[in-house]
Amino acid sequence: MNETSTIIVAIALMIIMFGMGLSLTVDDFRRVVKRPKAVFLGLLNQLIFLPIIGYVLVSVLELRPEISIGIMILAACPGGATSNVIAHLAKGDTALSVTLTAISSIITIITIPFIVQFALLEFSGEAEKIALNVPQMISQLLIIVIVPVFVGMLIRAKAKEFALRMGKPVSVASVALLVIITTALIIKERDNVVPYFMQAGLPTILLNFTSMVLGYLTASMIKLKKPQAISIAIESGVQNSALAITIAIVTLQNSAFGIAAAIYTLVMYIAGFAIILYGRK
């Protein structure tokens, strides 16, 4: 992924978050604050359960080192901005989804280096120093997530009809851009795609399915409403694959580590479509 591709991904994420802002009001977030247990459970699934599930899967399935490391990078990443789109279309709690994405994105700035270092040592025997610029990542989060949402909400408050008209087009356009980036990575690694898919296909499907089902079941167990359960399930299973790909290619300089994330992108879109049908039923 070159600099141009990275910029395109960032723009795509900004457009997605802007689209989400167009659908939100301040009252949506007030309702989230009044129900903190939903936020806590979502973060528990995202930050604790997901990496554990990823580690168990790659250990049991005995995958190639680059696939195992790729799965762990993916499991370490926060929920993707795409999850907010899926939650919105599935009639989930969009404000809860956005809140979980924002909070997990901040927390994983600290947790990602530790999980990735562990994966490198555990599965390849080579610990590599990950030089993450924390202030830069925080500023990127503000620019890519918080600012676009705020601008979208401001437009929603001042011009509601315009906001409602623009919501779907910006979401469709941004998702299309992310698909293009993923396709470009697969083309770059086309000679390895088939063997990698043979190994990464099953673990990515199991990771997605298990995390989403666990998210939904744990939310149901504490008697959260269906929209909240849907959002927690989505946040648990729809990862920021663009960030995982960026870590693999830009930070670790190994495109093979990004194959699992590229395949996961396809898997999570299919799962997202299924949960959208369920949520709108």
C-alpha positions in Angstrom: 0.0 0.0 0.0 1.7 3.2 -1.2 1.1 6.7 0.1 -1.6 7.4 -2.4 -3.5 4.3 -1.4 -3.2 5.2 2.3 -4.6 8.7 1.6 -7.5 7.1 -0.3 -8.3 4.8 2.6 -8.2 7.8 5.0 -10.6 9.8 2.8 -12.9 6.8 2.5 -13.1 6.5 6.3 -13.7 10.2 6.7 -16.6 10.0 4.2 -18.1 7.1 6.1 -17.9 8.9 9.4 -19.3 12.1 7.8 -22.2 10.0 6.6 -22.8 8.6 10.1 -22.7 12.1 11.5 -25.5 13.0 9.1 -27.7 10.4 10.7 -27.0 11.3 14.3 -28.2 13.8 16.9 -26.9 14.8 20.3 -29.9 12.9 21.9 -28.5 9.6 20.4 -25.3 10.0 22.5 -27.2 11.0 25.6 -29.1 7.7 25.5 -25.7 5.9 25.2 -24.3 7.7 28.3 -27.4 6.7 30.2 -26.7 3.0 29.4 -23.0 2.5 30.2 -23.2 -1.2 30.5 -23.8 -1.5 26.7 -20.5 0.4 26.1 -18.6 -1.7 28.7 -19.8 -5.0 27.2 -19.0 -3.8 23.7 -15.5 -2.9 24.7 -15.1 -6.2 26.6 -16.0 -8.2 23.4 -13.8 -6.0 21.2 -10.7 -5.6 23.3 -10.5 -8.8 25.3 -12.6 -11.6 23.8 -11.7 -11.0 20.2 -7.9 -11.3 20.6 -8.4 -14.4 22.7 -10.6 -15.9 20.0 -8.0 -15.0 17.4 -5.2 -16.6 19.3 -7.2 -19.8 20.0 -8.1 -20.2 16.4 -4.6 -19.8 15.0 -3.2 -22.1 17.6 -5.6 -24.9 17.0 -5.6 -24.6 13.2 -1.8 -24.5 13.0 -1.5 -21.9 10.2 1.5 -20.6 8.4 3.3 -17.9 10.5 2.3 -15.0 8.2 -1.4 -16.0 8.3 -1.3 -16.4 12.1 0.3 -13.0 12.5 -2.1 -11.4 10.1 -5.1 -12.8 12.1 -3.6 -11.5 15.4 -3.0 -8.0 13.8 -6.6 -8.0 12.7 -7.9 -9.1 16.1 -5.9 -6.3 17.7 -7.5 -3.6 15.6 -10.5 -1.6 16.7 -13.9 -1.8 15.1 -13.9 -0.4 11.6 -15.8 2.7 10.5 -17.6 0.4 8.1 -19.2 -1.2 11.2 -21.1 2.1 11.8 -22.5 1.8 8.3 -23.6 -1.8 8.8 -25.1 -1.0 12.2 -27.0 1.9 10.7 -28.4 -0.2 7.8 -29.2 -3.1 10.2 -31.2 -0.7 12.4 -28.8 -1.1 15.3 -27.9 1.5 17.8 -25.8 3.7 15.5 -24.7 6.1 18.3 -23.5 3.1 20.3 -21.6 1.8 17.3 -19.9 5.1 16.7 -19.1 5.4 20.4 -17.5 2.0 20.5 -15.5 2.6 17.3 -14.1 5.9 18.7 -13.3 4.5 22.2 -11.8 1.3 20.9 -9.7 3.2 18.4 -8.1 5.3 21.2 -7.5 2.3 23.5 -6.0 0.1 20.7 -3.3 2.7 20.1 -1.8 1.3 23.3 -2.8 -2.4 22.9 -1.9 -3.0 19.2 1.9 -2.8 19.7 1.8 -5.4 22.5 -0.5 -7.8 20.7 1.4 -7.6 17.5 4.8 -7.9 19.2 3.4 -11.0 21.0 2.2 -12.5 17.7 5.6 -11.9 16.0 7.4 -13.6 18.8 4.9 -16.4 19.2 4.5 -17.4 15.6 7.7 -16.3 13.8 10.2 -16.2 16.6 11.2 -12.7 15.6 10.1 -9.7 17.7 10.2 -6.6 15.7 10.1 -3.1 17.2 6.9 -1.4 16.2 7.5 2.4 16.0 4.0 3.8 16.3 3.8 7.5 16.6 1.1 7.8 19.3 0.4 11.5 19.1 0.2 11.2 15.3 -2.3 8.3 15.6 -4.4 10.3 18.0 -4.5 13.3 15.7 -5.4 11.0 12.8 -8.2 9.6 14.9 -9.5 13.0 15.6 -9.3 14.0 11.9 -10.7 10.8 10.5 -13.4 9.9 13.1 -14.4 12.7 15.4 -14.3 15.7 13.2 -16.3 14.2 10.3 -18.9 12.9 12.7 -19.2 16.4 14.3 -19.5 18.1 11.0 -22.1 15.6 9.8 -24.1 16.1 13.1 -23.8 19.9 12.7 -25.2 19.7 9.2 -28.0 17.4 10.4 -28.9 20.0 13.1 -29.0 22.9 10.6 -30.3 21.2 7.4 -32.1 17.9 8.3 -33.6 17.2 4.9 -30.2 17.7 3.1 -28.6 15.4 5.7 -31.2 12.6 5.1 -30.7 12.8 1.3 -26.9 12.7 1.5 -26.6 9.8 4.0 -26.8 6.8 1.7 -24.8 8.2 -1.2 -21.7 9.0 0.9 -21.9 5.6 2.6 -22.0 3.7 -0.7 -19.2 5.8 -2.2 -16.9 5.3 0.8 -17.4 1.5 1.0 -16.7 1.3 -2.7 -13.3 3.0 -2.2 -12.4 0.5 0.6 -13.3 -2.4 -1.7 -11.0 -1.0 -4.4 -8.1 -0.8 -1.9 -8.7 -4.4 -0.8 -8.9 -5.6 -4.4 -5.6 -3.8 -5.2 -3.9 -5.7 -2.4 -5.2 -9.0 -3.6 -4.0 -8.2 -7.1 -0.6 -7.4 -5.8 -0.4 -10.7 -4.0 -2.2 -12.6 -6.7 0.3 -15.4 -6.9 -0.3 -16.2 -3.3 -4.0 -15.5 -3.0 -5.2 -19.1 -3.6 -2.9 -20.8 -1.1 -3.4 -17.9 1.4 -7.2 -18.2 1.0 -7.0 -21.9 1.5 -5.4 -21.2 4.9 -6.9 -17.8 5.9 -10.4 -18.5 4.6 -11.5 -20.8 7.4 -9.9 -18.8 10.3 -11.3 -15.5 9.1 -14.8 -17.0 8.7 -14.6 -18.6 12.2 -13.2 -15.3 13.7 -16.0 -13.3 12.2 -18.8 -15.7 13.1 -17.6 -16.5 16.6 -17.0 -12.9 17.6 -20.3 -11.7 16.2 -22.4 -14.5 17.8 -20.6 -14.0 21.1 -21.2 -10.3 21.0 -24.9 -10.8 20.3 -25.3 -13.5 22.9 -23.6 -11.6 25.7 -25.7 -8.5 25.0 -28.9 -10.7 25.1 -27.7 -12.3 28.4 -27.7 -8.9 30.1 -31.0 -8.1 28.5 -30.0 -5.2 26.2 -32.4 -4.2 23.5 -32.1 -5.7 20.0 -30.6 -2.6 18.4 -27.9 -2.5 21.0 -27.2 -6.2 20.7 -26.9 -5.8 16.9 -24.4 -3.0 17.3 -22.3 -4.9 19.8 -22.3 -8.0 17.5 -21.2 -5.9 14.6 -18.5 -4.0 16.5 -17.2 -7.4 17.7 -17.0 -8.8 14.2 -16.4 -6.0 11.8 -12.8 -4.9 12.1 -10.8 -2.0 10.8 -9.2 -4.1 8.1 -7.8 -1.0 6.4 -5.8 -0.3 9.6 -4.7 -4.0 9.8 -3.5 -3.8 6.2 -1.7 -0.5 6.9 0.1 -2.0 9.9 1.2 -5.0 7.9 2.4 -3.1 4.8 3.5 0.2 6.2 4.7 -0.5 9.7 5.9 -4.1 9.4 6.7 -3.9 5.7 5.3 -7.3 4.9 2.3 -7.5 2.6 1.9 -11.2 3.4 0.7 -10.1 6.9 -2.1 -8.2 5.2 -3.6 -11.0 3.3 -5.7 -12.2 6.2 -7.2 -8.7 6.6 -7.9 -8.5 2.9 -9.8 -11.8 2.9 -11.5 -10.8 6.2 -12.8 -7.7 4.4 -14.7 -9.9 2.0 -15.9 -12.2 4.8 -17.2 -9.4 7.0 -19.1 -7.8 4.1 -21.0 -11.0 3.6 -21.6 -11.3 7.3 -22.6 -7.7 7.4 -25.2 -8.2 4.7 -26.7 -11.2 6.6 -27.0 -9.2 9.8 -28.5 -6.3 7.9 -31.2 -8.6 6.6 -31.7 -9.9 10.2 -31.9 -6.4 11.7 -34.4 -5.1 9.1 -36.6 -8.2 9.3 
